[in-house]
């Protein structure tokens, strides 16, 4: 634990910055792993469909869902970066200001 977020052994609100950063990092890692697994599973489903139209459509659905998920995640990040550029606010960093 960061020593800056402790005051006389008691956790302060400043600790939420590092906690939130870790949660976002873990979530991004999990999202990328889910995308990769869905892409591989959809690819194998399509590969082993053997010309069966139902299996082929199911595989295409899995691949489509994986790509849509990736586009949504990347799109959300791009929108945040664009808003940062227009407003000048730092929207991708969680920071608690102590007055």
Secondary structure, DSSP 8 states (H G I E B T S, - for coil): --GGGEETTEE-TTHHHHHHHHHHHHHHHHHHHHHHHHHHHHHHHHHTSTT-HHHHHHHHHHHHHHHHHHHHHHHHHHHHHHHHHHH----SS------
